């Protein structure tokens, strides 16, 4: 059970803060919902309290774990299939897992792929979605602004790309 003010992650949507707990009647069914405000895009999400475990809701990572996520962007190893379909399916499974480290790997791998060979429309959409999920959690975990987190990730990635090309 979470409380108002808790920072949580909704897999496939990203991180947010529980703003309120409300009882709503939808299709004749009364249920309690967490109302989560997302830090990116000023969006609110209603999460049925009875489905929290099934959905995979979890708490936002802490500062130390956030540093571990950022370290992923400093690693030069990528593990991607060259087959587009297989790569897309594997990446989707990682994103749906709700594991921020897996999501960070998807973002890093797709950013590398984009620099090397470009991305298909589907993979570009996946990259943007995974980036938003990643950034929303890092914003809350590191208590930073969206543009600060984006800049940090871009600079680490650029530094890695520059070092690789030397």
Protein Blocks (a to p, Z undefined) as FASTA:
>chain_A
ZZehiacddehkbpcddfbdcdddeehiacdddddddfehpiacdddfklmmmnopacdd
dfklmmmmmmmmmpcbdcddfblklmmmmmmmmmmnopaklmmmmmmmmmmmmmmnopaf
klmmmmmmmmmmmmmmmmmmnopafklmmmmmmmmmmmmmmmmmZZ
